[in-house]
Amino acid sequence: MMLRVLYFARLRERFGLAEENVDLAGATATATAADLVAQLRARGGAWAEELAAGRAFRVAVNQDIVMLDAVLPEHAEVAIFPPVTGG
Amino acid sequence: MVKAGLMKIVVQTEAFDLGAEVDAMRNGRTDIGAIASFVGLARDMNEGSGVQAMTLEHYPGMTEKALAALVEEAATRWALLDVTVIHRVGRLLPGDPIVLVAVASSHRGAAFAACEYIMDALKTRAPFWKKEETPEGERWVDARVSDDAAAARWSA
């Protein structure tokens, strides 16, 4: 399953990457945001650190904030970012 | 629902003028009885150290969608006649205005409440991030637990 993945703010800096195409390995029609996060975490380094269980980050799928158990549609735009600090 | 066209949501680098925005809301109307507004400013101090400047980043596309969604939520809770939300991005200096929320209604109760609701929701759900320049270097601002609490009280 191909996904467009975007990173913002501190995560963009830590990963040294604003966006990329990710092929979610072995994904079925019920692949979730948690599956994507697990695959990214397996890259190690800053990925493992920032996306570790218990770390505060948010996931948006097609520009709506979702829980990690949200199912990913094919070609979804997924964004991963720190808790927001606007206003 | 706020009627189509009666909701202004803008993300911009330029400063804004509260007076001009309120005048634009009032222009040609006699049904509005109250306009409540909030302006958020960049402070020169945060978490115990001086802030020389800050840069606001956002998620183009999602930002506008998220702001529209929370304004629509406010409009389902209170009878609103018009709403304006302007949020700046880019580099700002202490004292600069960051965000403006203005809400028009027939009566003050709805205008005050909806204005506060929109700000509380914006603080926790609109994808903006602040990075501060301090004497100790640059740092990303951490989200505040108090902001989550402020947003949560509306769903109590």
gemmi code that builds the backbone of each chain (N, CA, C; Angstrom):
import gemmi

chains = {
    "A": [
        ("MET", (0.853, -1.201, 0.000), (0.000, 0.000, 0.000), (0.880, 1.239, 0.000)),
        ("MET", (0.672, 2.122, -0.995), (1.473, 3.345, -1.059), (0.779, 4.481, -0.302)),
        ("LEU", (1.598, 5.172, 0.486), (1.071, 6.288, 1.274), (1.965, 7.502, 1.074)),
        ("ARG", (1.376, 8.687, 1.136), (2.143, 9.929, 1.153), (2.252, 10.327, 2.617)),
        ("VAL", (3.471, 10.434, 3.139), (3.615, 10.714, 4.566), (4.321, 12.056, 4.765)),
        ("LEU", (3.722, 12.903, 5.587), (4.244, 14.255, 5.858), (4.651, 14.375, 7.328)),
        ("TYR", (5.708, 15.141, 7.563), (6.177, 15.380, 8.937), (6.248, 16.882, 9.173)),
        ("PHE", (5.925, 17.298, 10.389), (5.932, 18.730, 10.689), (6.717, 19.038, 11.963)),
        ("ALA", (7.151, 20.317, 12.019), (7.734, 20.904, 13.222), (8.931, 20.076, 13.736)),
        ("ARG", (8.945, 19.761, 15.040), (10.107, 19.079, 15.611), (10.367, 17.746, 14.916)),
        ("LEU", (9.309, 17.028, 14.546), (9.509, 15.718, 13.908), (10.159, 15.872, 12.530)),
        ("ARG", (9.756, 16.891, 11.773), (10.373, 17.136, 10.462), (11.876, 17.382, 10.642)),
        ("GLU", (12.229, 18.155, 11.658), (13.648, 18.438, 11.904), (14.403, 17.204, 12.360)),
        ("ARG", (13.818, 16.456, 13.285), (14.510, 15.258, 13.795), (14.708, 14.214, 12.694)),
        ("PHE", (13.697, 14.052, 11.828), (13.790, 13.051, 10.761), (14.567, 13.571, 9.552)),
        ("GLY", (14.775, 14.893, 9.490), (15.455, 15.492, 8.349), (14.679, 15.303, 7.065)),
        ("LEU", (13.336, 15.327, 7.184), (12.485, 14.976, 6.053), (11.118, 15.640, 6.229)),
        ("ALA", (10.625, 16.302, 5.168), (9.301, 16.945, 5.252), (8.213, 16.013, 4.731)),
        ("GLU", (8.549, 15.207, 3.719), (7.559, 14.259, 3.199), (8.235, 13.172, 2.397)),
        ("GLU", (7.540, 12.059, 2.262), (8.064, 10.924, 1.499), (6.911, 10.012, 1.108)),
        ("ASN", (7.183, 9.140, 0.113), (6.242, 8.082, -0.218), (6.671, 6.844, 0.548)),
        ("VAL", (5.735, 6.213, 1.230), (6.045, 5.018, 2.006), (5.210, 3.854, 1.492)),
        ("ASP", (5.889, 2.746, 1.223), (5.178, 1.522, 0.843), (4.994, 0.723, 2.124)),
        ("LEU", (3.763, 0.658, 2.585), (3.481, -0.057, 3.831), (3.524, -1.555, 3.536)),
        ("ALA", (4.575, -2.186, 4.050), (4.852, -3.585, 3.700), (3.750, -4.520, 4.177)),
        ("GLY", (3.338, -5.415, 3.291), (2.371, -6.450, 3.652), (1.029, -5.920, 4.105)),
        ("ALA", (0.697, -4.678, 3.669), (-0.548, -4.067, 4.148), (-1.769, -4.726, 3.526)),
        ("THR", (-2.783, -4.920, 4.349), (-4.062, -5.422, 3.858), (-5.044, -4.250, 3.871)),
        ("ALA", (-6.280, -4.528, 3.540), (-7.307, -3.482, 3.503), (-7.606, -2.956, 4.901)),
        ("THR", (-7.087, -3.645, 5.928), (-7.365, -3.189, 7.286), (-6.123, -2.616, 7.975)),
        ("ALA", (-5.119, -2.250, 7.163), (-3.905, -1.657, 7.745), (-4.275, -0.353, 8.449)),
        ("THR", (-3.638, -0.129, 9.595), (-3.985, 1.046, 10.402), (-2.809, 2.014, 10.523)),
        ("ALA", (-3.093, 3.171, 11.083), (-2.054, 4.160, 11.348), (-0.971, 3.563, 12.250)),
        ("ALA", (-1.381, 2.695, 13.164), (-0.411, 2.060, 14.062), (0.578, 1.190, 13.274)),
        ("ASP", (0.103, 0.530, 12.200), (1.001, -0.292, 11.367), (2.057, 0.584, 10.702)),
        ("LEU", (1.632, 1.745, 10.212), (2.589, 2.669, 9.588), (3.608, 3.148, 10.622)),
        ("VAL", (3.126, 3.530, 11.795), (4.024, 4.028, 12.839), (5.029, 2.939, 13.226)),
        ("ALA", (4.580, 1.693, 13.305), (5.479, 0.583, 13.657), (6.573, 0.413, 12.602)),
        ("GLN", (6.189, 0.531, 11.335), (7.186, 0.396, 10.261), (8.205, 1.534, 10.310)),
        ("LEU", (7.750, 2.740, 10.585), (8.668, 3.890, 10.665), (9.586, 3.761, 11.881)),
        ("ARG", (9.011, 3.308, 12.996), (9.771, 3.142, 14.236), (10.915, 2.138, 14.028)),
        ("ALA", (10.674, 1.134, 13.183), (11.675, 0.086, 12.948), (12.908, 0.611, 12.209)),
        ("ARG", (12.843, 1.851, 11.717), (14.019, 2.446, 11.076), (15.109, 2.762, 12.104)),
        ("GLY", (14.711, 2.805, 13.383), (15.682, 3.068, 14.445), (15.996, 4.549, 14.594)),
        ("GLY", (17.025, 4.874, 15.367), (17.484, 6.250, 15.559), (16.371, 7.180, 16.017)),
        ("ALA", (16.309, 8.362, 15.372), (15.315, 9.378, 15.744), (13.897, 8.839, 15.563)),
        ("TRP", (13.719, 7.931, 14.590), (12.384, 7.369, 14.321), (11.912, 6.549, 15.511)),
        ("ALA", (12.801, 5.698, 16.002), (12.440, 4.845, 17.143), (12.189, 5.698, 18.381)),
        ("GLU", (13.019, 6.740, 18.520), (12.926, 7.607, 19.696), (11.622, 8.427, 19.701)),
        ("GLU", (11.388, 9.136, 18.609), (10.247, 10.064, 18.559), (8.902, 9.338, 18.497)),
        ("LEU", (8.900, 8.133, 17.912), (7.634, 7.419, 17.743), (7.467, 6.288, 18.763)),
        ("ALA", (8.316, 6.315, 19.796), (8.231, 5.290, 20.843), (6.873, 5.359, 21.542)),
        ("ALA", (6.442, 4.230, 22.055), (5.186, 4.193, 22.813), (5.300, 5.179, 23.967)),
        ("GLY", (4.263, 5.945, 24.195), (4.289, 6.903, 25.290), (4.736, 8.291, 24.873)),
        ("ARG", (5.385, 8.403, 23.693), (5.770, 9.735, 23.216), (4.535, 10.424, 22.654)),
        ("ALA", (4.473, 11.726, 22.857), (3.303, 12.472, 22.385), (3.488, 12.869, 20.924)),
        ("PHE", (2.711, 12.247, 20.045), (2.652, 12.710, 18.658), (1.232, 12.483, 18.158)),
        ("ARG", (0.889, 13.188, 17.097), (-0.451, 13.081, 16.532), (-0.355, 12.546, 15.112)),
        ("VAL", (-1.417, 11.867, 14.679), (-1.487, 11.360, 13.312), (-2.753, 11.886, 12.648)),
        ("ALA", (-2.607, 12.419, 11.438), (-3.777, 12.844, 10.658), (-3.816, 12.011, 9.384)),
        ("VAL", (-5.006, 11.540, 9.024), (-5.186, 10.807, 7.773), (-6.110, 11.646, 6.890)),
        ("ASN", (-5.611, 11.944, 5.701), (-6.339, 12.835, 4.779), (-6.831, 14.089, 5.506)),
        ("GLN", (-5.939, 14.633, 6.335), (-6.103, 15.932, 6.998), (-7.123, 15.941, 8.133)),
        ("ASP", (-7.460, 14.763, 8.662), (-8.259, 14.694, 9.879), (-7.446, 13.958, 10.945)),
        ("ILE", (-7.378, 14.534, 12.159), (-6.662, 13.852, 13.237), (-7.402, 12.566, 13.586)),
        ("VAL", (-6.652, 11.468, 13.703), (-7.268, 10.160, 13.970), (-6.571, 9.487, 15.152)),
        ("MET", (-7.186, 8.423, 15.643), (-6.548, 7.565, 16.628), (-5.679, 6.566, 15.858)),
        ("LEU", (-4.745, 5.919, 16.572), (-3.810, 5.009, 15.902), (-4.488, 3.782, 15.301)),
        ("ASP", (-5.713, 3.469, 15.753), (-6.387, 2.293, 15.184), (-7.177, 2.636, 13.914)),
        ("ALA", (-7.039, 3.866, 13.417), (-7.750, 4.258, 12.193), (-7.222, 3.475, 10.996)),
        ("VAL", (-8.126, 2.986, 10.170), (-7.762, 2.238, 8.965), (-7.282, 3.223, 7.897)),
        ("LEU", (-6.207, 2.837, 7.187), (-5.631, 3.719, 6.175), (-6.198, 3.397, 4.796)),
        ("PRO", (-6.789, 4.395, 4.125), (-7.213, 4.162, 2.742), (-5.980, 4.150, 1.829)),
        ("GLU", (-6.076, 3.426, 0.703), (-5.003, 3.408, -0.292), (-4.690, 4.850, -0.714)),
        ("HIS", (-3.405, 5.156, -0.894), (-2.929, 6.479, -1.322), (-3.282, 7.589, -0.337)),
        ("ALA", (-3.505, 7.232, 0.924), (-3.852, 8.248, 1.913), (-2.692, 9.231, 2.101)),
        ("GLU", (-3.052, 10.459, 2.467), (-2.055, 11.430, 2.915), (-2.041, 11.331, 4.437)),
        ("VAL", (-0.916, 10.859, 4.959), (-0.807, 10.681, 6.413), (0.198, 11.700, 6.934)),
        ("ALA", (-0.161, 12.423, 7.976), (0.781, 13.381, 8.567), (1.042, 12.977, 10.008)),
        ("ILE", (2.310, 13.098, 10.410), (2.692, 12.786, 11.786), (3.360, 14.039, 12.343)),
        ("PHE", (2.871, 14.494, 13.510), (3.386, 15.759, 14.041), (3.245, 15.831, 15.553)),
        ("PRO", (3.980, 16.745, 16.188), (3.868, 16.912, 17.639), (2.512, 17.528, 17.985)),
        ("PRO", (2.087, 17.437, 19.247), (0.880, 18.142, 19.672), (0.983, 19.615, 19.244)),
        ("VAL", (-0.144, 20.183, 18.831), (-0.117, 21.510, 18.209), (0.061, 22.620, 19.257)),
        ("THR", (0.634, 23.739, 18.823), (0.932, 24.837, 19.753), (0.621, 26.199, 19.150)),
        ("GLY", (-0.456, 26.277, 18.367), (-0.814, 27.567, 17.768), (-1.566, 28.459, 18.740)),
        ("GLY", (-2.114, 29.538, 18.199), (-2.954, 30.455, 18.958), (-2.155, 31.466, 19.746)),
    ],
    "B": [
        ("MET", (-25.380, 26.039, 11.633), (-24.475, 26.371, 10.522), (-24.343, 27.882, 10.371)),
        ("VAL", (-23.137, 28.324, 10.171), (-22.942, 29.715, 9.764), (-23.263, 29.725, 8.273)),
        ("LYS", (-24.053, 30.699, 7.833), (-24.423, 30.741, 6.408), (-23.187, 30.863, 5.530)),
        ("ALA", (-23.252, 30.233, 4.362), (-22.128, 30.282, 3.423), (-21.747, 31.730, 3.177)),
        ("GLY", (-20.471, 31.995, 3.184), (-20.008, 33.355, 2.943), (-19.927, 34.175, 4.220)),
        ("LEU", (-20.561, 33.659, 5.303), (-20.527, 34.398, 6.560), (-19.531, 33.764, 7.517)),
        ("MET", (-18.422, 33.371, 6.972), (-17.396, 32.766, 7.800), (-16.115, 33.069, 7.059)),
        ("LYS", (-15.188, 33.731, 7.748), (-13.929, 34.092, 7.092), (-12.802, 33.407, 7.836)),
        ("ILE", (-12.065, 32.573, 7.140), (-10.948, 31.855, 7.756), (-9.717, 32.091, 6.906)),
        ("VAL", (-8.705, 32.697, 7.513), (-7.521, 33.061, 6.743), (-6.258, 32.696, 7.508)),
        ("VAL", (-5.299, 32.122, 6.811), (-3.952, 31.909, 7.342), (-3.047, 32.816, 6.523)),
        ("GLN", (-2.324, 33.711, 7.176), (-1.540, 34.702, 6.429), (-0.274, 35.084, 7.189)),
        ("THR", (0.690, 35.645, 6.478), (1.917, 36.122, 7.130), (1.740, 37.566, 7.612)),
        ("GLU", (0.864, 38.329, 6.941), (0.699, 39.752, 7.249), (-0.018, 39.963, 8.581)),
        ("ALA", (0.157, 41.152, 9.159), (-0.584, 41.536, 10.351), (-2.054, 41.741, 9.979)),
        ("PHE", (-2.906, 41.817, 11.000), (-4.324, 42.086, 10.746), (-4.749, 43.262, 11.615)),
        ("ASP", (-5.937, 43.792, 11.302), (-6.454, 44.957, 12.011), (-7.810, 44.592, 12.595)),
        ("LEU", (-7.867, 44.460, 13.913), (-9.113, 44.059, 14.577), (-10.263, 44.994, 14.212)),
        ("GLY", (-9.997, 46.313, 14.243), (-11.047, 47.284, 13.945), (-11.625, 47.078, 12.546)),
        ("ALA", (-10.726, 46.853, 11.588), (-11.172, 46.659, 10.204), (-11.996, 45.381, 10.071)),
        ("GLU", (-11.607, 44.337, 10.785), (-12.341, 43.067, 10.706), (-13.732, 43.201, 11.320)),
        ("VAL", (-13.806, 43.905, 12.455), (-15.113, 44.102, 13.100), (-16.005, 44.998, 12.224)),
        ("ASP", (-15.415, 46.026, 11.636), (-16.198, 46.896, 10.742), (-16.748, 46.106, 9.557)),
        ("ALA", (-15.921, 45.200, 9.028), (-16.357, 44.397, 7.882), (-17.540, 43.512, 8.264)),
        ("MET", (-17.529, 43.015, 9.504), (-18.646, 42.181, 9.979), (-19.928, 42.997, 10.100)),
        ("ARG", (-19.803, 44.214, 10.604), (-20.973, 45.048, 10.882), (-21.554, 45.664, 9.623)),
        ("ASN", (-20.691, 45.827, 8.628), (-21.033, 46.604, 7.445), (-22.383, 46.228, 6.831)),
        ("GLY", (-23.320, 47.190, 6.810), (-24.609, 46.994, 6.162), (-25.581, 46.107, 6.915)),
        ("ARG", (-25.257, 45.726, 8.168), (-26.150, 44.826, 8.899), (-26.729, 45.526, 10.122)),
        ("THR", (-27.961, 45.168, 10.452), (-28.572, 45.714, 11.668), (-29.089, 44.607, 12.577)),
        ("ASP", (-28.814, 43.350, 12.196), (-29.301, 42.215, 13.010), (-28.301, 41.787, 14.082)),
        ("ILE", (-27.060, 42.244, 13.984), (-26.030, 41.844, 14.953), (-26.172, 42.678, 16.227)),
        ("GLY", (-26.246, 41.984, 17.364), (-26.351, 42.703, 18.631), (-25.068, 42.679, 19.431)),
        ("ALA", (-24.161, 41.771, 19.059), (-22.929, 41.625, 19.836), (-21.817, 41.055, 18.970)),
        ("ILE", (-20.635, 41.615, 19.125), (-19.437, 41.022, 18.509), (-18.411, 40.858, 19.617)),
        ("ALA", (-18.008, 39.626, 19.874), (-16.939, 39.353, 20.845), (-15.687, 39.010, 20.057)),
        ("SER", (-14.542, 39.530, 20.505), (-13.313, 39.235, 19.767), (-12.179, 38.900, 20.720)),
        ("PHE", (-11.226, 38.143, 20.201), (-10.017, 37.789, 20.948), (-8.829, 38.002, 20.031)),
        ("VAL", (-7.765, 38.609, 20.567), (-6.515, 38.735, 19.823), (-5.405, 38.135, 20.670)),
        ("GLY", (-4.709, 37.158, 20.135), (-3.562, 36.559, 20.820), (-2.281, 37.218, 20.335)),
        ("LEU", (-1.370, 37.506, 21.280), (-0.129, 38.214, 20.954), (1.097, 37.372, 21.287)),
        ("ALA", (2.186, 37.644, 20.594), (3.460, 36.991, 20.900), (4.057, 37.652, 22.154)),
        ("ARG", (4.349, 36.830, 23.183), (4.936, 37.350, 24.434), (6.463, 37.372, 24.352)),
        ("ASP", (7.051, 38.175, 25.239), (8.520, 38.257, 25.250), (9.138, 37.300, 26.265)),
        ("MET", (8.292, 36.473, 26.888), (8.781, 35.581, 27.948), (7.979, 34.287, 27.921)),
        ("ASN", (8.649, 33.152, 28.018), (7.937, 31.880, 28.096), (8.809, 30.858, 28.804)),
        ("GLU", (8.218, 30.087, 29.709), (8.958, 29.039, 30.423), (10.247, 29.594, 31.032)),
        ("GLY", (10.181, 30.811, 31.553), (11.304, 31.363, 32.284), (12.446, 31.933, 31.474)),
        ("SER", (12.318, 31.993, 30.158), (13.402, 32.661, 29.430), (12.844, 33.624, 28.389)),
        ("GLY", (13.676, 34.594, 28.048), (13.266, 35.637, 27.122), (13.059, 35.069, 25.724)),
        ("VAL", (12.046, 35.555, 25.042), (11.789, 35.122, 23.672), (12.031, 36.323, 22.760)),
        ("GLN", (13.011, 36.169, 21.845), (13.360, 37.283, 20.965), (12.492, 37.306, 19.714)),
        ("ALA", (12.045, 36.127, 19.315), (11.179, 36.016, 18.136), (10.609, 34.603, 18.123)),
        ("MET", (9.574, 34.389, 17.331), (9.063, 33.040, 17.150), (8.667, 32.842, 15.694)),
        ("THR", (8.739, 31.576, 15.262), (8.311, 31.257, 13.906), (7.184, 30.248, 13.993)),
        ("LEU", (6.093, 30.557, 13.305), (4.931, 29.671, 13.300), (4.889, 28.887, 12.000)),
        ("GLU", (4.802, 27.577, 12.154), (4.683, 26.669, 11.011), (3.270, 26.093, 11.021)),
        ("HIS", (2.747, 25.729, 9.865), (1.436, 25.072, 9.847), (1.376, 24.017, 8.757)),
        ("TYR", (0.239, 23.359, 8.663), (0.022, 22.270, 7.704), (-0.981, 22.785, 6.681)),
        ("PRO", (-0.482, 23.385, 5.602), (-1.382, 23.996, 4.622), (-2.423, 22.978, 4.143)),
        ("GLY", (-3.647, 23.412, 4.037), (-4.722, 22.498, 3.634), (-5.465, 21.995, 4.841)),
        ("MET", (-4.756, 21.274, 5.705), (-5.424, 20.783, 6.909), (-5.790, 21.949, 7.837)),
        ("THR", (-4.931, 22.953, 7.906), (-5.187, 24.068, 8.823), (-6.548, 24.705, 8.538)),
        ("GLU", (-6.775, 25.059, 7.291), (-8.026, 25.723, 6.914), (-9.219, 24.805, 7.197)),
        ("LYS", (-9.027, 23.506, 6.881), (-10.100, 22.524, 7.090), (-10.413, 22.375, 8.584)),
        ("ALA", (-9.378, 22.315, 9.413), (-9.568, 22.152, 10.859), (-10.238, 23.392, 11.458)),
        ("LEU", (-9.821, 24.578, 11.010), (-10.428, 25.807, 11.527), (-11.905, 25.886, 11.123)),
        ("ALA", (-12.202, 25.537, 9.869), (-13.593, 25.568, 9.408), (-14.439, 24.598, 10.221)),
        ("ALA", (-13.883, 23.433, 10.529), (-14.629, 22.416, 11.286), (-14.956, 22.925, 12.685)),
        ("LEU", (-14.004, 23.565, 13.346), (-14.317, 23.989, 14.712), (-15.228, 25.213, 14.754)),
        ("VAL", (-15.179, 26.036, 13.711), (-16.139, 27.141, 13.620), (-17.546, 26.579, 13.397)),
        ("GLU", (-17.655, 25.562, 12.543), (-18.969, 24.938, 12.304), (-19.516, 24.300, 13.589)),
        ("GLU", (-18.626, 23.695, 14.369), (-19.059, 23.130, 15.666), (-19.626, 24.221, 16.561)),
        ("ALA", (-18.935, 25.358, 16.614), (-19.420, 26.471, 17.437), (-20.793, 26.923, 16.953)),
        ("ALA", (-20.956, 26.904, 15.622), (-22.223, 27.378, 15.047), (-23.379, 26.410, 15.309)),
        ("THR", (-23.062, 25.151, 15.604), (-24.142, 24.226, 15.963), (-24.513, 24.386, 17.443)),
        ("ARG", (-23.579, 24.928, 18.241), (-23.857, 25.084, 19.680), (-24.513, 26.414, 20.017)),
        ("TRP", (-24.178, 27.452, 19.249), (-24.707, 28.794, 19.517), (-25.233, 29.392, 18.216)),
        ("ALA", (-26.192, 30.302, 18.344), (-26.750, 30.964, 17.158), (-25.807, 32.093, 16.741)),
        ("LEU", (-25.012, 31.843, 15.729), (-24.001, 32.814, 15.309), (-24.387, 33.454, 13.984)),
        ("LEU", (-24.042, 34.721, 13.837), (-24.360, 35.438, 12.600), (-23.138, 35.569, 11.690)),
        ("ASP", (-21.946, 35.546, 12.276), (-20.733, 35.634, 11.460), (-19.533, 35.271, 12.334)),
        ("VAL", (-18.513, 34.715, 11.712), (-17.280, 34.380, 12.431), (-16.078, 34.718, 11.549)),
        ("THR", (-15.073, 35.330, 12.143), (-13.803, 35.556, 11.445), (-12.671, 34.948, 12.272)),
        ("VAL", (-11.840, 34.141, 11.634), (-10.637, 33.608, 12.274), (-9.453, 33.934, 11.369)),
        ("ILE", (-8.473, 34.644, 11.912), (-7.242, 34.918, 11.156), (-6.072, 34.439, 12.002)),
        ("HIS", (-5.213, 33.607, 11.432), (-4.035, 33.116, 12.152), (-2.808, 33.400, 11.305)),
        ("ARG", (-1.804, 33.994, 11.935), (-0.584, 34.297, 11.186), (0.416, 33.147, 11.253)),
        ("VAL", (1.261, 33.072, 10.237), (2.376, 32.130, 10.210), (3.635, 32.898, 9.816)),
        ("GLY", (4.787, 32.256, 9.978), (6.052, 32.921, 9.669), (6.685, 33.466, 10.935)),
        ("ARG", (7.643, 34.390, 10.765), (8.404, 34.885, 11.921), (7.723, 36.098, 12.538)),
        ("LEU", (7.501, 36.037, 13.854), (6.834, 37.118, 14.580), (7.701, 37.586, 15.744)),
        ("LEU", (7.555, 38.860, 16.085), (8.323, 39.454, 17.182), (7.415, 39.667, 18.389)),
        ("PRO", (8.008, 39.762, 19.596), (7.184, 40.022, 20.779), (6.287, 41.232, 20.554)),
        ("GLY", (5.026, 41.090, 20.969), (4.066, 42.161, 20.782), (3.247, 42.026, 19.505)),
        ("ASP", (3.747, 41.230, 18.561), (2.999, 41.053, 17.309), (1.724, 40.259, 17.557)),
        ("PRO", (0.625, 40.630, 16.870), (-0.579, 39.811, 16.951), (-0.381, 38.491, 16.205)),
        ("ILE", (-0.870, 37.391, 16.805), (-0.761, 36.065, 16.186), (-2.099, 35.615, 15.621)),
        ("VAL", (-3.142, 35.735, 16.445), (-4.427, 35.150, 16.070), (-5.567, 36.100, 16.425)),
        ("LEU", (-6.580, 36.101, 15.583), (-7.788, 36.892, 15.827), (-9.000, 35.987, 15.659)),
        ("VAL", (-9.900, 36.028, 16.640), (-11.199, 35.374, 16.511), (-12.255, 36.421, 16.817)),
        ("ALA", (-13.190, 36.616, 15.917), (-14.298, 37.551, 16.157), (-15.594, 36.826, 15.835)),
        ("VAL", (-16.571, 36.951, 16.735), (-17.832, 36.236, 16.603), (-18.986, 37.221, 16.745)),
        ("ALA", (-19.884, 37.193, 15.781), (-21.063, 38.061, 15.819), (-22.302, 37.230, 16.097)),
        ("SER", (-23.159, 37.774, 16.970), (-24.403, 37.095, 17.295), (-25.457, 38.149, 17.642)),
        ("SER", (-26.677, 37.693, 17.912), (-27.730, 38.634, 18.301), (-27.480, 39.153, 19.715)),
        ("HIS", (-26.928, 38.262, 20.562), (-26.758, 38.600, 21.975), (-25.354, 38.235, 22.452)),
        ("ARG", (-24.913, 38.877, 23.525), (-23.519, 38.724, 23.958), (-23.169, 37.328, 24.447)),
        ("GLY", (-24.145, 36.636, 25.073), (-23.834, 35.326, 25.647), (-23.245, 34.378, 24.626)),
        ("ALA", (-23.919, 34.269, 23.496), (-23.459, 33.365, 22.436), (-22.127, 33.837, 21.866)),
        ("ALA", (-21.985, 35.151, 21.707), (-20.751, 35.678, 21.113), (-19.540, 35.408, 22.012)),
        ("PHE", (-19.686, 35.692, 23.330), (-18.591, 35.423, 24.277), (-18.237, 33.936, 24.296)),
        ("ALA", (-19.253, 33.103, 24.448), (-19.010, 31.667, 24.598), (-18.374, 31.072, 23.346)),
        ("ALA", (-18.919, 31.421, 22.191), (-18.399, 30.841, 20.948), (-16.970, 31.302, 20.678)),
        ("CYS", (-16.669, 32.545, 21.031), (-15.315, 33.069, 20.829), (-14.316, 32.263, 21.667)),
        ("GLU", (-14.675, 32.003, 22.912), (-13.788, 31.247, 23.789), (-13.682, 29.784, 23.348)),
        ("TYR", (-14.817, 29.218, 22.940), (-14.823, 27.831, 22.454), (-13.884, 27.673, 21.250)),
        ("ILE", (-13.997, 28.605, 20.306), (-13.181, 28.513, 19.088), (-11.695, 28.613, 19.437)),
        ("MET", (-11.341, 29.520, 20.352), (-9.925, 29.629, 20.739), (-9.433, 28.368, 21.439)),
        ("ASP", (-10.247, 27.830, 22.351), (-9.844, 26.613, 23.064), (-9.661, 25.446, 22.095)),
        ("ALA", (-10.570, 25.330, 21.128), (-10.491, 24.236, 20.157), (-9.285, 24.441, 19.231)),
        ("LEU", (-9.066, 25.681, 18.826), (-7.923, 25.992, 17.951), (-6.599, 25.596, 18.605)),
        ("LYS", (-6.494, 25.895, 19.898), (-5.253, 25.620, 20.640), (-4.872, 24.144, 20.653)),
        ("THR", (-5.865, 23.261, 20.591), (-5.569, 21.829, 20.694), (-5.727, 21.085, 19.377)),
        ("ARG", (-6.390, 21.681, 18.382), (-6.704, 20.910, 17.173), (-6.249, 21.519, 15.857)),
        ("ALA", (-5.925, 22.797, 15.817), (-5.483, 23.388, 14.546), (-3.970, 23.172, 14.411)),
        ("PRO", (-3.529, 22.647, 13.266), (-2.105, 22.267, 13.130), (-1.154, 23.443, 12.896)),
        ("PHE", (-0.848, 24.119, 14.016), (0.178, 25.167, 14.038), (1.231, 24.755, 15.068)),
        ("TRP", (2.473, 25.135, 14.821), (3.539, 24.870, 15.795), (4.415, 26.109, 15.906)),
        ("LYS", (4.802, 26.419, 17.155), (5.649, 27.587, 17.417), (7.068, 27.158, 17.745)),
        ("LYS", (8.009, 27.853, 17.141), (9.417, 27.671, 17.504), (9.938, 29.015, 17.993)),
        ("GLU", (10.518, 29.012, 19.201), (10.972, 30.263, 19.794), (12.472, 30.448, 19.644)),
        ("GLU", (12.876, 31.704, 19.496), (14.307, 32.060, 19.527), (14.564, 32.687, 20.892)),
        ("THR", (15.450, 32.050, 21.670), (15.768, 32.541, 23.015), (17.279, 32.721, 23.113)),
        ("PRO", (17.750, 33.382, 24.180), (19.209, 33.542, 24.344), (19.919, 32.185, 24.399)),
        ("GLU", (19.200, 31.120, 24.803), (19.810, 29.782, 24.889), (19.713, 29.018, 23.572)),
        ("GLY", (19.132, 29.631, 22.557), (18.992, 28.962, 21.264), (17.535, 28.790, 20.873)),
        ("GLU", (17.326, 28.051, 19.776), (15.957, 27.836, 19.312), (15.331, 26.653, 20.029)),
        ("ARG", (14.013, 26.717, 20.233), (13.329, 25.583, 20.846), (11.874, 25.534, 20.372)),
        ("TRP", (11.389, 24.319, 20.149), (9.975, 24.129, 19.817), (9.171, 24.246, 21.103)),
        ("VAL", (8.064, 24.942, 21.031), (7.187, 25.085, 22.195), (6.446, 23.768, 22.419)),
        ("ASP", (6.397, 23.337, 23.688), (5.647, 22.123, 24.023), (4.182, 22.457, 24.263)),
        ("ALA", (3.312, 21.521, 23.902), (1.882, 21.706, 24.163), (1.660, 21.742, 25.668)),
        ("ARG", (0.659, 22.505, 26.096), (0.361, 22.650, 27.519), (-0.806, 21.765, 27.917)),
        ("VAL", (-0.667, 21.128, 29.064), (-1.764, 20.322, 29.608), (-2.975, 21.220, 29.874)),
        ("SER", (-2.712, 22.477, 30.278), (-3.820, 23.398, 30.580), (-4.659, 23.680, 29.332)),
        ("ASP", (-4.038, 23.610, 28.145), (-4.807, 23.814, 26.915), (-5.753, 22.638, 26.669)),
        ("ASP", (-5.273, 21.429, 26.952), (-6.140, 20.249, 26.807), (-7.324, 20.357, 27.759)),
        ("ALA", (-7.043, 20.801, 28.989), (-8.094, 20.931, 29.991), (-9.110, 21.991, 29.563)),
        ("ALA", (-8.606, 23.099, 28.993), (-9.509, 24.174, 28.559), (-10.432, 23.684, 27.447)),
        ("ALA", (-9.886, 22.885, 26.536), (-10.706, 22.371, 25.431), (-11.687, 21.316, 25.927)),
        ("ALA", (-11.242, 20.509, 26.897), (-12.060, 19.384, 27.374), (-13.291, 19.850, 28.146)),
        ("ARG", (-13.193, 21.015, 28.800), (-14.336, 21.434, 29.626), (-15.581, 21.685, 28.785)),
        ("TRP", (-15.432, 21.938, 27.479), (-16.595, 22.180, 26.624), (-17.360, 20.892, 26.333)),
        ("SER", (-16.700, 19.757, 26.493), (-17.410, 18.498, 26.229), (-17.895, 17.863, 27.527)),
        ("ALA", (-17.703, 18.562, 28.657), (-18.145, 18.039, 29.948), (-19.668, 18.036, 30.018)),
    ],
}
model = gemmi.Model(1)
for chain_id, residues in chains.items():
    chain = gemmi.Chain(chain_id)
    for i, (resn, *xyz) in enumerate(residues, 1):
        res = gemmi.Residue()
        res.name, res.seqid = resn, gemmi.SeqId(i, " ")
        for name, pos in zip(("N", "CA", "C"), xyz):
            atom = gemmi.Atom()
            atom.name, atom.element = name, gemmi.Element(name[0])
            atom.pos, atom.b_iso = gemmi.Position(*pos), 0.0
            res.add_atom(atom)
        chain.add_residue(res)
    model.add_chain(chain)
structure = gemmi.Structure()
structure.add_model(model)
structure.setup_entities()
